[in-house]
Amino acid sequence: MRLPEYSVGRRPSQRIALRITRGLGAELDDVAKCAMRRPDSFGRPFLALVRSALRGSATWSAGELELFGAVVSQANACDFCVGMHGEIAAAALGARFGDWRDGRFGPRATAAAEFVDALTRETVDAGHVDQARDEGVDDAALAEAAYVAFVFNTINRVANALDFGYRSDADRVRGARILQRSGYRLPGILLR
């Protein structure tokens, strides 16, 4: 169910920012609009969690973390997040998201992706952990992948419930590029 008030903004600064970005053809995505709607309870805390999970890794590249987010989103049938984060992963890793199980992202990332897929589908077992370890994924790296799964299992439900979407495929690609550059930050004035 799309909530029209999320596309308008609550405060004058938000309304101005939405009008400007819309006029420039780079409208803020629905996650940003949702963050602006409830900055104290959702916006700032959630975006800080996202930055930590997707940009704070000591073990995985940003592209690999985006891959894990796209895999979780695919398991949750969240086309909005698959489209955005699959695009970012493809740009960062140099391969289309598509069928990630074919190993195109390397054995280590594929094993961790299998782990987050199983974790999301509630079918994870010792075999998934052993397979990841056999490919060189240590426990710290598995924990970081699990944090990404947590973030995306949360936002996928919000995105599906509120019917997040794009105006066009070009908007999706443009939005992915902006997210990749901005590192999941919104100007502070929009989160007041």
Secondary structure by P-SEA (a helix, b strand, c coil): cccccccccccaaaaaaaaaaaaacccccaaaaaaaacccccaaaaaaaaaaaccccccccaaaaaaaaaaaaaaaccaaaaaaaaaaaaaaacccccccccccccaaaaaaaaaaaaaaaccccaaaaaaaaaacccaaaaaaaaaaaaaaaaaaaaaaaaccccccaaaaaaaaaaaaaacccccccccc
